[in-house]
Amino acid sequence: MTCSTGCSTGPHATYGECLRAKNMRTAYMQEWKGKDATRQKRADKNLDAYESARRQGIQPKSTRPADVQRAIQISDKMGTAFQA
């Protein structure tokens, strides 16, 4: 048997043919072009922290994690939203 488990598109001559029929895709396989899932996930996490601060009325100096954390700490100490 050359098909993958759960193949619903029929018998295929090779395993590769079976996967191509399923139109399989692999994410972030272009690391050599500078596209990296780890970098993207880190950027998304940083932007999520910035967005959370903005929802609280805090205006960090930038989206950098250190600036966001600093703005949150200052806001906590002062009891009011920090505005950079």
Order of alpha helices (4+ residues) and beta strands (2+ residues): alpha-alpha-alpha
